[in-house]
């Protein structure tokens, strides 16, 4: 995710999720741990943690359960063509 997208998220805009964020979010919705997500996406656990922090900002939440609820509520990620 670029710096501008991160800035937009902090300022309350609703930027589109990237394909990478969508993949990561699908794994979160499956209940996978950071370690499992890292292995699946060939990333470090620290990178996964950073990406999750960015998603928390996009969805304006502070915990994983809140992220899951908001994602489902907004129907984000559920459809690959969705925002």
Order of alpha helices (4+ residues) and beta strands (2+ residues): alpha-alpha-alpha-alpha-alpha
